[in-house]
Amino acid sequence: MIRSATPSEVPAIARLIRALAEYEKLSHEVVLREEDLHQHLFGDRRYAEVVLAEEGAQVVGFALFFHNYSTFLSRPGIYLEDLFVLPESRGRGHGKRLLSHLAKLAVERGCGRFEWSVLDWNTPAIEFYKSFGAEPMNDWTVFRVTGDALQRLARAT
């Protein structure tokens, strides 16, 4: 079953985020604070949304997403920031159901695109995405500014 997360499930979402970081070999980058996550997902200004995959009464996966905007299409889009299913629950359709749920939301909300990024080494995920028609955007490179570089850019005139 796929459903929207509730505020009381922030600890479960945080556990899944940490498990995703471990899988991606990026645990050292996680500085997540549950209070911030709660505020950003359920506060007055919501920056992102989360849907959960359940198996019985247990949460086994999640998708965290937010809206972006395409100037070329003049329409909103959905950007999937994170998709993760616990290793012991993979192969049971949870990942595809999470993606299908977000695709339905994109259609219902009049979005022109549904996009995400995947690490180059994550061949199982890449093959999974390609299996239902997702196309890699090989002509594009993701850029990021964070930490001190972000602070410097913010001060630039």
Secondary structure, DSSP 4 states (H G I P E B T S, - for coil): -EEE--GGGHHHHHHHHHHHHHHTT-GGG----HHHHHHHHHSSS---EEEEEEETTEEEEEEEEEEEEETTTTEEEEEEEEEEE-GGGTTSSHHHHHHHHHHHHHHHTT-SEEEE---TT-HHHHHHHHTTT----TT-------HHHHHHHHH--
